[in-house]
Amino acid sequence: MRKALQSKRWTIISLALVFAMLGGLIALGAMVYYRFDFYEKKTVFLEGEYSVDDGDWLTIDPDKPIVAHDFHKVVFKGKLISEMSFFTDINISTKNVWYTLKTADGTLLADHIYFSREECLDSLYDAYISNSPEPDDPMIDKDYFFEHYPLGVSFDMDLPNTPGYCVQNLNMEYFNEMGVSMDTELVLELNNPYPISRTNLSDSLEVTMSFANGSYLQFFFESFPWLLLFVLVCFFGVFLFPVAGFILGKINYKYLTFGVLCLFWGLYMIAQSVSEYMNLWFLDCSVCMMFEILLNYFFIISVLFYLRANLKRPVTRIIATVSASVYLLIVIAAIVFHFTGIADLYATTPNIYIYTAICTVIITVLLIIESRNNRQAVFILASWTPLTISIILDVLNRCFSFTDIHFYIFGSAITMVYQIIRFIRDLKKQYKEAIRYQQMQNELYEARVAIMVSQIQPHFLYNSLSSIAMLCKIDPDTAQKATITFTKYLRGNMDSLKQTSPVPFARELDHLEKYLYIEKLRFGDKLNIIYDIQCRDFELPLLSVQPLVENAVKHGVGMKEEGGTVTIATRETEKTYEVIISDDGVGFDTESVKNDGRSHIGMENTRRRLKEMCSAEVRITSVIGEGTIAIVIIPKENNK
């Protein structure tokens, strides 16, 4: 007990430290962010005007987001904003767009555009020659240079229309070297290479003015606390929920699928929070884009398989399996298209989002159908609703572009937080049930020991052996049979200690016949046995009828001078199986037995075992001078 308490205490302390560290980082980030202007985010770093798709020129407001849905080209013209005089760096973060930054006279300052292999090698060759190589250097020959310069395998994987996620840092020292001042006219042009993708400008461009390492400062203060939080969610997914199933003594498919769901949701939210900075660590811009989109797809797949795990009807499970499998095949096809150059992952997202909405509707309908008879489906449906609504709204937003809000992130967050809380409560409940089950197993073991001991107590052994001893002289053959029967009876009692599950009634009846055979040796003609067995196709705990028969023999007909009859009968009704033990013995007052102050451990153990192992109940009626009837009622529902 002490070890358990200590383990629990250290677990609580560890979790408290994790949350304290997370809270401290958030507080530190907020304090530094609001007290010190280490960086400042703007819509764009120019003061002037802009035009969308060669339309009217509008005034730039760097502090307000520019509304431009489904654009193909955006041009900004103007001078550096006045705030740049307080900072040293400009960090340009773009998603899925090409861009160039030039002066008004055409001098190139920065760009993110696609270079073919020939264009890239030509530029590298010019740079190599400008460094005045040795006259005998073979790389001076242009053809030799093109053939032997190592560009790397990743360059060949770049697609002409795949900008990916790009982060570029420009500092004022570089601008000064290029002859750019605060009064220089600059032109920033963005090009969207996706003709059917509804791209929002606010998602495609973000500018941060800062001192040195502005991107890293912004990452630390804005994204790092969320990164820690979602790493904790991934920890729950990898360890807590799957391991909980094993701790509770079984491999639970529902826990495993929810663990995978938590893992991919955590990874997807990590990718969301660090998407603007991924190009700082992964140089290939398309890899950054693939990372976020694929994690989104895997999250949806894990959602579909988790919901499938909570369905019970065969038809609904088949439909959910087919829907999830088709979604998986579509994602695999999109990956193949990307690497074969047919279409990159971002270009295929509109089609996949449409099928995501279809799957959402299908799963929702299946949950509604299941909720009629599946209480679990009701809770899943309630938590699934925010995610369903958010996915549908995002699909509609992609078609009609009515807002810059990404509903999907909020919907998935609400759904997952609800699911995590509900799962933790479920784990707590199952843990208590596991403790209770273990206690019940201990009680059942003690009950089996008590029953076995009650059947082989000294006076029973003495009486049985005495009867066999007398038969050895009178009837040796009967004595031999009695000895074998008595041995098998004792073995059956010993075997009951190892039996943890119900047994067929035929086995219980066989044991009763051995017991009654031995008692018949003692009582002779005073004990009559009648078997009226109408059904045998059911199960019950081993030695659960034995105490009832023993009471009928010892306290019923055994207390009657002229003896009597014990009847063992079974019958089947529409909803139950019944075992009936009746005798025409002396009977007793049932009310006085309840209030006599005695414990009646054997009978109470029998009732508990029947209740816990097969939801059965025992009904006893008795009339003084007429006899007793004990009926064991076993529901068919729990006896399949």
WONOR-V700978 format. One record per residue. N is the residue number from 1. RES is the residue in one small letter. OMEGA is omega in whole degrees, 0 to 359 (none if undefined). NEAR is the number of other C-alpha atoms within 8 Angstrom. D_CENTER is the distance of its C-alpha to the mean C-alpha in whole Angstrom. Layout:
[[N,RES,OMEGA,NEAR,D_CENTER] [N,RES,OMEGA,NEAR,D_CENTER]]
This chain:
[[1,m,180,4,31] [2,r,179,5,32] [3,k,180,6,30] [4,a,180,7,27] [5,l,179,8,28] [6,q,178,8,28] [7,s,179,8,25] [8,k,181,8,23] [9,r,180,8,26] [10,w,176,8,25] [11,t,179,8,21] [12,i,179,8,22] [13,i,181,8,25] [14,s,179,8,23] [15,l,179,8,20] [16,a,179,8,23] [17,l,179,8,25] [18,v,181,8,22] [19,f,177,8,22] [20,a,178,8,26] [21,m,179,8,26] [22,l,178,11,24] [23,g,179,8,26] [24,g,179,8,29] [25,l,178,9,28] [26,i,180,10,27] [27,a,179,8,31] [28,l,179,8,33] [29,g,180,11,31] [30,a,181,9,32] [31,m,182,8,36] [32,v,183,8,37] [33,y,185,10,36] [34,y,182,7,38] [35,r,184,6,41] [36,f,180,6,41] [37,d,178,7,42] [38,f,180,9,40] [39,y,180,12,39] [40,e,182,8,39] [41,k,179,8,37] [42,k,174,12,39] [43,t,177,14,39] [44,v,186,8,42] [45,f,181,11,44] [46,l,171,13,47] [47,e,183,12,50] [48,g,182,10,51] [49,e,181,11,50] [50,y,179,12,48] [51,s,179,12,48] [52,v,178,13,45] [53,d,177,8,46] [54,d,178,7,49] [55,g,181,6,50] [56,d,177,6,51] [57,w,183,8,51] [58,l,181,7,50] [59,t,179,7,50] [60,i,170,9,47] [61,d,186,8,45] [62,p,183,11,43] [63,d,181,6,42] [64,k,178,7,40] [65,p,179,8,38] [66,i,181,7,40] [67,v,178,7,39] [68,a,180,9,39] [69,h,174,9,36] [70,d,180,9,37] [71,f,174,13,39] [72,h,177,11,41] [73,k,175,11,43] [74,v,180,13,43] [75,v,176,11,47] [76,f,176,12,47] [77,k,177,13,51] [78,g,181,11,52] [79,k,175,12,52] [80,l,181,12,50] [81,i,186,9,49] [82,s,180,6,51] [83,e,181,6,48] [84,m,178,9,48] [85,s,180,6,51] [86,f,183,5,49] [87,f,182,10,46] [88,t,187,13,47] [89,d,169,13,44] [90,i,177,12,42] [91,n,181,14,39] [92,i,179,13,38] [93,s,181,14,34] [94,t,177,12,34] [95,k,171,12,31] [96,n,173,13,32] [97,v,169,12,36] [98,w,176,13,39] [99,y,172,11,42] [100,t,176,13,45] [101,l,182,12,47] [102,k,169,13,51] [103,t,182,12,54] [104,a,179,8,56] [105,d,174,5,58] [106,g,178,6,56] [107,t,183,7,55] [108,l,178,9,51] [109,l,180,10,49] [110,a,177,7,46] [111,d,170,9,44] [112,h,183,9,41] [113,i,180,8,42] [114,y,174,9,41] [115,f,172,8,44] [116,s,180,7,45] [117,r,182,8,46] [118,e,180,7,49] [119,e,180,8,49] [120,c,180,9,47] [121,l,179,10,50] [122,d,178,9,52] [123,s,179,8,51] [124,l,180,8,51] [125,y,178,10,54] [126,d,179,8,56] [127,a,181,8,54] [128,y,181,9,55] [129,i,181,9,59] [130,s,180,6,59] [131,n,175,6,59] [132,s,178,6,62] [133,p,179,8,61] [134,e,182,5,64] [135,p,181,5,66] [136,d,179,4,65] [137,d,182,7,61] [138,p,182,7,60] [139,m,176,7,58] [140,i,178,10,60] [141,d,186,7,60] [142,k,180,8,58] [143,d,179,6,57] [144,y,179,10,57] [145,f,182,12,54] [146,f,184,9,52] [147,e,189,6,52] [148,h,181,6,51] [149,y,184,7,49] [150,p,176,4,46] [151,l,182,5,43] [152,g,182,6,40] [153,v,185,6,38] [154,s,180,7,36] [155,f,181,8,39] [156,d,180,7,39] [157,m,179,7,35] [158,d,180,8,36] [159,l,182,8,36] [160,p,184,7,39] [161,n,181,7,37] [162,t,179,10,34] [163,p,183,14,35] [164,g,180,12,31] [165,y,185,16,31] [166,c,174,13,34] [167,v,181,12,35] [168,q,181,7,38] [169,n,176,8,40] [170,l,179,10,44] [171,n,184,9,46] [172,m,177,8,50] [173,e,177,7,52] [174,y,179,8,51] [175,f,180,12,52] [176,n,178,9,55] [177,e,181,7,56] [178,m,178,7,55] [179,g,180,6,58] [180,v,176,9,55] [181,s,180,7,56] [182,m,182,8,55] [183,d,182,7,57] [184,t,178,9,56] [185,e,181,9,55] [186,l,178,13,52] [187,v,176,12,50] [188,l,182,11,46] [189,e,177,11,45] [190,l,179,11,42] [191,n,178,10,41] [192,n,184,12,38] [193,p,184,10,38] [194,y,185,8,36] [195,p,184,6,38] [196,i,180,5,35] [197,s,182,8,33] [198,r,185,10,33] [199,t,176,10,33] [200,n,181,12,33] [201,l,181,11,36] [202,s,176,12,34] [203,d,188,8,31] [204,s,185,12,33] [205,l,173,12,35] [206,e,183,13,35] [207,v,178,13,38] [208,t,174,13,38] [209,m,187,16,41] [210,s,166,14,41] [211,f,183,10,43] [212,a,178,6,42] [213,n,182,7,39] [214,g,180,14,38] [215,s,180,9,34] [216,y,176,7,33] [217,l,179,10,34] [218,q,178,10,32] [219,f,183,11,29] [220,f,185,10,30] [221,f,186,12,30] [222,e,188,9,28] [223,s,186,11,25] [224,f,177,9,25] [225,p,177,12,24] [226,w,178,10,21] [227,l,178,11,20] [228,l,180,9,20] [229,l,183,9,17] [230,f,170,12,15] [231,v,176,11,15] [232,l,176,8,14] [233,v,177,11,11] [234,c,177,14,11] [235,f,176,10,12] [236,f,183,12,9] [237,g,184,15,7] [238,v,189,12,9] [239,f,193,9,11] [240,l,187,10,10] [241,f,177,13,7] [242,p,182,13,8] [243,v,179,8,11] [244,a,178,10,11] [245,g,179,13,11] [246,f,180,10,14] [247,i,180,7,16] [248,l,171,9,15] [249,g,180,6,17] [250,k,175,7,15] [251,i,185,7,13] [252,n,182,9,10] [253,y,180,7,9] [254,k,179,9,6] [255,y,180,11,5] [256,l,181,12,5] [257,t,178,12,4] [258,f,175,12,1] [259,g,177,15,3] [260,v,179,11,5] [261,l,178,13,5] [262,c,181,14,6] [263,l,184,14,8] [264,f,174,14,10] [265,w,178,11,10] [266,g,180,12,12] [267,l,180,12,14] [268,y,179,12,15] [269,m,173,9,16] [270,i,179,12,18] [271,a,178,11,20] [272,q,185,8,21] [273,s,183,10,22] [274,v,185,11,24] [275,s,181,10,25] [276,e,186,11,28] [277,y,186,11,29] [278,m,181,10,27] [279,n,174,13,31] [280,l,184,7,32] [281,w,177,6,30] [282,f,187,9,30] [283,l,180,6,33] [284,d,184,8,32] [285,c,181,12,32] [286,s,177,11,30] [287,v,178,9,28] [288,c,178,14,26] [289,m,180,13,26] [290,m,183,10,24] [291,f,182,9,22] [292,e,184,12,21] [293,i,180,10,21] [294,l,178,8,19] [295,l,175,12,16] [296,n,180,11,16] [297,y,180,9,16] [298,f,176,9,13] [299,f,179,12,11] [300,i,179,9,13] [301,i,179,11,12] [302,s,176,13,8] [303,v,182,9,9] [304,l,180,12,11] [305,f,176,12,10] [306,y,178,12,7] [307,l,177,11,10] [308,r,180,10,12] [309,a,181,11,10] [310,n,176,10,11] [311,l,184,11,14] [312,k,181,9,17] [313,r,180,7,20] [314,p,183,6,21] [315,v,180,6,22] [316,t,178,11,20] [317,r,179,12,17] [318,i,180,8,20] [319,i,179,8,20] [320,a,179,15,17] [321,t,179,10,17] [322,v,180,8,20] [323,s,180,10,19] [324,a,181,12,16] [325,s,178,8,18] [326,v,178,8,21] [327,y,179,11,19] [328,l,179,9,18] [329,l,179,8,22] [330,i,178,9,23] [331,v,178,10,21] [332,i,178,8,23] [333,a,179,8,26] [334,a,178,12,26] [335,i,178,10,25] [336,v,178,8,28] [337,f,182,12,30] [338,h,186,11,30] [339,f,176,9,31] [340,t,176,7,34] [341,g,179,8,35] [342,i,178,7,35] [343,a,181,10,33] [344,d,186,14,30] [345,l,181,12,27] [346,y,180,9,28] [347,a,181,10,30] [348,t,183,10,28] [349,t,180,8,25] [350,p,179,9,27] [351,n,181,7,27] [352,i,177,10,23] [353,y,178,9,23] [354,i,179,9,25] [355,y,175,9,23] [356,t,178,11,20] [357,a,178,12,21] [358,i,177,8,22] [359,c,179,10,19] [360,t,179,10,18] [361,v,180,9,21] [362,i,182,9,20] [363,i,178,11,17] [364,t,178,11,18] [365,v,179,8,21] [366,l,179,10,19] [367,l,177,13,17] [368,i,178,11,21] [369,i,182,7,22] [370,e,187,14,20] [371,s,180,12,20] [372,r,183,7,23] [373,n,184,5,22] [374,n,183,9,19] [375,r,179,8,18] [376,q,181,8,14] [377,a,179,13,15] [378,v,179,12,17] [379,f,179,8,15] [380,i,180,11,12] [381,l,180,12,15] [382,a,180,7,16] [383,s,182,13,14] [384,w,185,10,14] [385,t,179,9,17] [386,p,180,11,18] [387,l,179,13,16] [388,t,181,13,18] [389,i,182,9,21] [390,s,179,14,20] [391,i,180,14,20] [392,i,179,9,23] [393,l,179,9,25] [394,d,177,11,24] [395,v,178,11,26] [396,l,180,9,29] [397,n,177,10,29] [398,r,181,9,29] [399,c,188,7,32] [400,f,175,6,34] [401,s,181,11,33] [402,f,178,5,34] [403,t,177,5,32] [404,d,183,7,31] [405,i,175,4,27] [406,h,183,7,24] [407,f,186,10,22] [408,y,181,10,19] [409,i,181,8,18] [410,f,180,9,19] [411,g,179,14,17] [412,s,179,11,14] [413,a,179,8,14] [414,i,181,11,15] [415,t,184,13,12] [416,m,178,10,10] [417,v,178,8,12] [418,y,182,9,12] [419,q,181,9,9] [420,i,179,8,9] [421,i,181,8,12] [422,r,180,8,11] [423,f,178,8,9] [424,i,177,8,11] [425,r,179,8,14] [426,d,177,8,12] [427,l,179,9,12] [428,k,179,8,16] [429,k,182,8,17] [430,q,177,9,16] [431,y,177,9,17] [432,k,179,8,20] [433,e,178,8,20] [434,a,177,9,20] [435,i,180,8,23] [436,r,179,8,25] [437,y,179,8,24] [438,q,177,8,26] [439,q,179,8,29] [440,m,179,8,29] [441,q,177,8,30] [442,n,178,8,32] [443,e,179,8,34] [444,l,178,10,34] [445,y,178,9,35] [446,e,179,8,38] [447,a,179,11,39] [448,r,177,10,39] [449,v,181,9,42] [450,a,180,9,44] [451,i,180,11,44] [452,m,181,11,45] [453,v,181,8,48] [454,s,182,7,49] [455,q,181,8,50] [456,i,179,9,52] [457,q,190,8,53] [458,p,185,6,57] [459,h,177,6,59] [460,f,177,9,57] [461,l,182,9,57] [462,y,181,8,61] [463,n,182,9,62] [464,s,181,12,60] [465,l,178,8,62] [466,s,179,8,65] [467,s,179,10,65] [468,i,181,11,64] [469,a,179,9,67] [470,m,181,8,70] [471,l,181,11,69] [472,c,179,12,69] [473,k,186,7,73] [474,i,186,6,73] [475,d,183,8,71] [476,p,181,9,69] [477,d,178,7,67] [478,t,178,9,65] [479,a,179,12,65] [480,q,179,9,63] [481,k,180,8,61] [482,a,179,11,60] [483,t,180,9,59] [484,i,179,8,57] [485,t,180,11,55] [486,f,178,11,55] [487,t,179,8,54] [488,k,178,9,51] [489,y,179,11,50] [490,l,179,9,50] [491,r,178,8,47] [492,g,177,9,45] [493,n,178,11,45] [494,m,180,9,44] [495,d,181,8,41] [496,s,179,11,40] [497,l,183,9,39] [498,k,184,6,36] [499,q,183,8,35] [500,t,181,4,32] [501,s,179,6,31] [502,p,181,11,33] [503,v,176,10,36] [504,p,181,11,38] [505,f,180,11,41] [506,a,178,7,44] [507,r,178,9,43] [508,e,180,12,43] [509,l,179,8,47] [510,d,178,8,48] [511,h,178,10,47] [512,l,181,10,49] [513,e,177,8,52] [514,k,179,12,53] [515,y,182,10,53] [516,l,176,9,55] [517,y,180,10,57] [518,i,179,12,58] [519,e,179,9,58] [520,k,177,11,61] [521,l,182,9,63] [522,r,188,9,63] [523,f,178,8,64] [524,g,183,7,66] [525,d,179,7,67] [526,k,180,9,66] [527,l,177,14,62] [528,n,182,9,62] [529,i,176,9,58] [530,i,176,8,57] [531,y,177,7,54] [532,d,187,8,53] [533,i,181,9,50] [534,q,177,8,49] [535,c,181,7,45] [536,r,190,9,43] [537,d,175,6,40] [538,f,183,9,37] [539,e,177,9,36] [540,l,181,12,36] [541,p,179,12,36] [542,l,181,11,39] [543,l,177,10,42] [544,s,176,11,41] [545,v,182,8,44] [546,q,180,8,46] [547,p,179,12,47] [548,l,178,10,48] [549,v,179,11,50] [550,e,178,9,52] [551,n,179,9,52] [552,a,181,16,54] [553,v,188,11,56] [554,k,187,9,57] [555,h,179,11,57] [556,g,182,16,58] [557,v,180,18,61] [558,g,180,13,61] [559,m,181,10,63] [560,k,188,10,65] [561,e,182,5,69] [562,e,179,5,69] [563,g,181,12,65] [564,g,186,13,63] [565,t,173,12,60] [566,v,181,16,57] [567,t,176,12,55] [568,i,185,13,51] [569,a,173,11,50] [570,t,176,13,47] [571,r,183,10,46] [572,e,174,10,43] [573,t,183,7,43] [574,e,185,4,40] [575,k,186,8,38] [576,t,163,10,38] [577,y,182,13,40] [578,e,173,12,43] [579,v,187,11,45] [580,i,177,12,48] [581,i,182,14,50] [582,s,176,12,53] [583,d,177,14,57] [584,d,183,13,60] [585,g,188,18,61] [586,v,182,13,62] [587,g,179,13,59] [588,f,179,11,58] [589,d,184,9,57] [590,t,181,8,53] [591,e,180,6,53] [592,s,178,7,55] [593,v,179,8,53] [594,k,187,7,50] [595,n,183,7,52] [596,d,176,6,54] [597,g,179,5,52] [598,r,188,5,51] [599,s,182,4,47] [600,h,186,6,47] [601,i,183,6,45] [602,g,181,10,45] [603,m,179,8,44] [604,e,176,8,42] [605,n,179,10,40] [606,t,179,11,40] [607,r,183,10,39] [608,r,180,8,36] [609,r,179,11,35] [610,l,181,14,36] [611,k,186,10,33] [612,e,188,8,30] [613,m,179,11,31] [614,c,176,13,31] [615,s,182,10,32] [616,a,176,12,36] [617,e,180,10,38] [618,v,177,9,42] [619,r,182,8,45] [620,i,174,8,48] [621,t,182,8,52] [622,s,176,12,55] [623,v,181,10,59] [624,i,179,9,61] [625,g,181,8,64] [626,e,178,10,62] [627,g,186,15,59] [628,t,175,16,55] [629,i,176,11,52] [630,a,182,12,48] [631,i,174,11,46] [632,v,183,11,42] [633,i,184,12,40] [634,i,180,13,37] [635,p,177,12,35] [636,k,184,9,34] [637,e,181,6,30] [638,n,184,8,29] [639,n,180,9,32] [640,k,none,5,30]]
